[in-house]
């Protein structure tokens, strides 16, 4: 261990936590370390796993149309039906 040398730090460190990092990026600072190009597909994959577990079957996903193609009944969990007068 006497001859061991630590490798150089090459990854930028996050000092302000997730919220601080996000606020700094909003104010024109450096981009967040985990932007939407990474976190969006990751979140989609995790939610699809939860959906497959909920319906108890393997699902086939059309990412372009945001629809389950082999189990139409599973699509009710993908989008919410809003009451009249309420929408996003």
Beta strands, then each sheet from edge to edge (+ up, - down):
strand 1: 61-62
strand 2: 67-68
sheet 1: 1+ 2-
end
